[in-house]
Amino acid sequence: MIGASVDKPGSNERWAQKYDLKMPLISDFGEHTVAAAFGVARPMVGVAKRTTWLIDPDGTLRRIYPAVKAKGHAAQVLADCREIWG
């Protein structure tokens, strides 16, 4: 699991500490190269559209969750992971 954000690295670090995240977070601050590559960059407002992708280790895209809302999202993704990978 990897997280990506268009926030500055320090902001990502504070957020990860606050929520005790164990996954790496990529800072895509500035050019928003990662967000643009995934088609979620919103340069006019300086943010990215919240989206989750489930991708196999071999690079196969299994699910896309557009317009993520925080409430219940993690539980849904976990359930889908269990369905896909057991």
C-alpha positions as CSV (number, residue, x, y, z in Angstrom):
1,M,0.0,0.0,0.0
2,I,1.3,3.4,-1.0
3,G,-0.3,6.8,-0.4
4,A,0.2,9.8,-2.6
5,S,-0.7,13.4,-1.9
6,V,-0.1,16.8,-3.6
7,D,0.7,18.2,-0.1
8,K,4.2,19.2,0.9
9,P,6.4,16.4,2.4
10,G,6.2,17.9,5.9
11,S,2.4,18.0,5.8
12,N,2.4,14.3,4.8
13,E,4.7,13.4,7.6
14,R,2.5,15.1,10.2
15,W,-0.6,13.5,8.8
16,A,1.1,10.0,8.9
17,Q,2.2,10.6,12.5
18,K,-1.2,11.8,13.6
19,Y,-2.9,8.7,12.2
20,D,0.0,6.3,12.9
21,L,0.2,5.3,9.3
22,K,2.6,2.5,8.4
23,M,2.5,2.9,4.7
24,P,4.8,5.1,2.7
25,L,3.4,8.5,1.5
26,I,4.6,10.1,-1.8
27,S,4.6,13.9,-1.9
28,D,3.5,15.0,-5.4
29,F,3.9,18.7,-4.4
30,G,4.7,21.1,-7.1
31,E,4.3,19.7,-10.6
32,H,1.7,17.1,-9.6
33,T,3.4,14.6,-11.9
34,V,1.9,11.5,-10.2
35,A,-1.6,13.0,-10.0
36,A,-1.4,14.0,-13.7
37,A,-0.2,10.5,-14.7
38,F,-3.2,9.0,-12.9
39,G,-5.6,11.5,-14.4
40,V,-6.6,13.1,-11.1
41,A,-4.7,16.4,-11.1
42,R,-6.8,19.5,-10.5
43,P,-4.3,22.2,-11.3
44,M,-6.8,25.1,-11.1
45,V,-7.4,24.4,-7.4
46,G,-4.0,22.9,-6.5
47,V,-5.4,19.6,-5.3
48,A,-6.0,16.1,-6.7
49,K,-9.3,14.2,-7.0
50,R,-9.3,11.6,-4.2
51,T,-9.2,8.2,-5.8
52,T,-8.1,4.7,-4.8
53,W,-6.7,2.1,-7.1
54,L,-6.2,-1.6,-6.2
55,I,-3.3,-2.8,-8.3
56,D,-1.8,-6.3,-8.2
57,P,2.0,-6.7,-7.6
58,D,2.2,-7.6,-11.3
59,G,0.6,-4.2,-12.2
60,T,-2.9,-5.5,-13.0
61,L,-5.6,-2.9,-12.1
62,R,-8.3,-4.7,-10.1
63,R,-10.5,-1.8,-8.9
64,I,-10.9,1.9,-9.1
65,Y,-12.8,4.0,-6.5
66,P,-13.4,7.5,-7.8
67,A,-14.5,10.4,-5.7
68,V,-13.5,8.7,-2.4
69,K,-15.4,9.7,0.8
70,A,-13.5,8.9,4.0
71,K,-16.4,7.3,5.9
72,G,-16.5,3.6,5.2
73,H,-13.9,3.7,2.4
74,A,-11.2,1.7,4.2
75,A,-13.6,-1.0,5.2
76,Q,-14.9,-1.3,1.6
77,V,-11.3,-1.5,0.2
78,L,-10.3,-4.1,2.8
79,A,-13.4,-6.2,1.9
80,D,-12.6,-6.0,-1.7
81,C,-8.9,-7.0,-1.0
82,R,-10.1,-10.0,0.9
83,E,-12.5,-10.9,-2.0
84,I,-9.7,-10.6,-4.6
85,W,-6.7,-12.0,-2.7
86,G,-8.3,-14.0,0.1
